[in-house]
Amino acid sequence: MDYGSTTVSSVDRQGVRTVIVDGLSSPVGLAVAPDGGLMVATWGANAAFPIRRQ
């Protein structure tokens, strides 16, 4: 996450950045859900959202 931005990204070992989700309101935290999926907490929306795999 880039603090203050709207994206959650992954960075591989070679330094290649891939945007996972965009358009969030200040993402500030990540957690692994019981089903193995990711949850992202946002400052701007004061909520947590699932990140769906495609």
N, C-alpha and C positions, 0 to 999 in steps of 0.2 A: 504494500500500500504506500502511496505517496501521500503523506499527511497534508491535508488541505486540498487534495484533488478530488476527483470523482471516480477513480479507477482502483481496481484490485488486479494486480499482475502477478505472474510467476516469472522467475528468472532462473534459467537453467545453468548448469555448471560452466558453460561457455560464455555466459553473460547475455544470452539472447532473452529479451523480455517479450512476454506474450500477455496481452490484456485478457483477463478472465471475465471481468464484468466492468461496465462503464455506466455512468449516469447516476451514481449514488451520491448522497449528500454527506460529504466528509466521512468516508469510512475510517474507523479507528481501531477495530479489533476483529480477529478471526478466531473461530473455534471449529472443532470437528464435532459434527452431530453424531448421535448414537448410530445412525445408519451409515456412517462413514463420509457423508457429504460435508460440505463447508457451510458455515454460517458466518455472515459478516455483520458487525455492529456498526451503526452510523451515528455520528454526533448530530448531524443536521436533522435527521428524522427521529432521533431518540428511539431507535428500534433496531431489531435484528432481523435479517433476511436470509433465506436459504439461497445458495448459489447452485443453480441447476446445471447438471452436466449435459452436454449436448453430444 
